[in-house]
Amino acid sequence: MKLHARSVSILLTALCLAGAAAHAESVALAGMLGSKALLVVDGSAPKSVAAGETHQGVKVISTSGDQAIIEQSGKRMTLRVGEAPVSMGGGGGAKGTRIVLTAGSGGHFMTAGQINGKAVQFMVDTGATSIAMSSVDAERAGINYKSGQPVNMSTANGMAQGYRVKLASVRISDVEVYDVDAVVTPQAMPFMLLGNSYLTRFQMTRDNDQMTLVKRY
């Protein structure tokens, strides 16, 4: 009987933990794949989810054009492509100090984030001096990069003019950092690079395929 009670207790604990893990704190719409929504839940890699399907506790109710209606725990919200992630939890503002990232299948650490409140997709690059992005991504994020400092940059087509800018805020999950250096290049890039102008604000540790960033004070 004691063994049975203990087993039930363990089962209930596991169910509670699973329920907690399934409760998303933030959700963003990275894009649309046909009629499927590309959801970014808690900074994870985008996942295509059709209407009626659920991903990490977030259910897609419907999709239309560049927007999707989602639901979690009875709470419905409308997401639009390119807008900042919406908060699904009760955490409020960006006051966190710890970011945990998991490597993707290619070994790269990808994460959704925000620059000046605009949704973006980062790839961690410890070899990059600063955050780096293409001019197309900068325009999409609403960055007036041409008012920045002109710099000469080496591209696949030779030397070209880029710009050095200061980002008012960079946020990943519920952790926000201010006045971050970045460079904007005319060369196309598959993602924005999350370089050392952001990473050095944190104590960084890596354990196999998991990277943990703890904000310095």
N, C-alpha and C positions, 0 to 999 in steps of 0.2 A: 504493500500500500504506500509506503514511504517512497519507494522507487517510482511508483506511478505518479505521485504528487510532484516529485522532483522533475519528472519528465514533462508534466503539464506546465510547470513553472518555466522550464527552459524553453518550451514551445511558445508560451505567451511572450516571453522576453524577446525571442527571435522575431515574432510577428510584430511586436512593437517597434523593434529596430528597423525591420523592413518597411513598416509604415512610415517611420521618420525619414528613411532614406528616399522614399518615393515622393516625399513632399518637396516640390521645387521651391527655391527661394526667388529665382529670377528666370524669366523666359524672354527670348528675343526671336524675331522672325528674320532669318538671314536671307531668305529668298523664297521663290516658288519653283517647284519642279513639276511642271504640268499643273495638275489640280492638287498636288501634295504640298504641304507646308514644310519648309526647312527650319526646324525648331532648334534653337540653341538654349539648352536648359542648364542653368548654373555654370555657364562657361564651357560646357562640353562641346565636342565637335558637332556640327549641324547634322540633324537626323531628319530624313523625309518621313512625314507622317500624314496619312490620308484622313479625310473626314470620318469620324467614328472611331479612329484608332487612338490609343493612349501611349505616351512615351514619358517615362519617369514621373508618372502620376498626373501628367498634363494631357487632357483630351482635346483633340481638335474637333470642334463642333461643325464648322463650315469654312470654306475658303472661297475667295472671290477677288480676282485681279491680283493686287499686291497686298492683300490683307487676309487675315485669318481670325476667326473667333475661337478662343480656347476656354477650357473650364478646368478648374481644380477645386476639389472640396466644395462644390456648389457655387464657386465664385467664377463669373465669366468676365473676360476681357477681350478687347480687340487689339490685335497686333498688326503693325504695318511694316513693310520692308524698309530697312534703314533707320528706323526709330530706335531709341535707346531701350534696353531691356526693361520690362515692367516687373515690379516686385510682387511676388505671389505670397510672400511670408509676412510676418509682422515686424521685420527688422528695421524698417524705416530707412533712414539715410545711410550714406556710405561711411560707416564707422569701424569697419573691420580692420584687422591687422595681419591676417594670415590667408595666403592663397595656396591651394594644393592643386597641382596640375598632373595629369596622367598622359604619358606618351602615346601617340597614335601608332598605327600599324607600321609606319615608316620610321618610327623612332623620334619623330618631331613632337615638340610640345606646342599644341595649338590651343587657343583660347579666345572666346568672345570677350569684347571689352567695349569701352566707350572713350572717345576723345571729345572733350568739350560737350559731353552729353549725347554725341552721335554714335550709333552702334558701328563697330568695326570688328575685323577678325585679325588676330595677331598670331605670328609664329615666333617663339622664343629663339633668339640668336645671341648667345653669349659672346660671339666674336664681333658683333656690331657695336660701334662706339655709342650710337644713339638710336632712338626709334627712327626707322626709315620707311618711307612710303612713296608711291608714285604720285605724280601730279593729279592723275585721275582720281585716286583714292583720297587725296587731300581735298579736292573739290567736292567729292561726295560727302566728306566729313565737315564741309563748311569752313575749311581752313583758308584764310586769305594769305597764302604762302608767298605771293609776289611782293608782299610788303616786308618780307623777311630779308635776311642778308644773302646776297647772291654769292654762290660758290661754284668753282669749276669742279665737275665730276667726270670720272672716267666711266663710259658706258660701252656697250658692245659695238656701237657705231662711232667710237672715238670720244673726244671731250665734248661735254655739253654743260649748259648752265643749270645748276640746281639752286636750292634755297635752304638756308638754315633758319629754323623757326623755333619759337617757344610755345609749347602747348599749355594752355591754362590749366587743364586737368586731364588725367588719364586714370581710368577706373577699370578694375577687373573684379568681378563679383561685387563684394561690398567694401573693397579696399580702394581708396582714392589717393592719388599723389598729384601735387600741384607744381606748375612751372617746370615742365620737362622738356629738355632739348630734343629736337627732331630735325631730320633732313628730308627734303622733298626732291625726288629725282624725276626727270622727264621720261625715264625708261620704265616700261611696264613691269609690274611686279605681281606675282600671284597672291601675295598677302603682305600685310604690313609686318615689318620686323620689330620685335620687342627687344631693343638693345639695352646697353648698359646705362644709358641716361635714366632708365626706369629701374633696371635690375639692381643697380648699386644702392638704391634706396632700401634694399631688403637684405636680410641674412638668408642666403640661399643654400639649401641642402638637397641632395639627390640620393634616393634609395631605389636602385633598379629603374623601373619605369615611372617613378613618382618623384616630382619636384615640389619642394615646399619653400615658399617665400614668406618670411616673417618681417614685417615692417620695422625698420630702424627708427629710433627716436633721437 
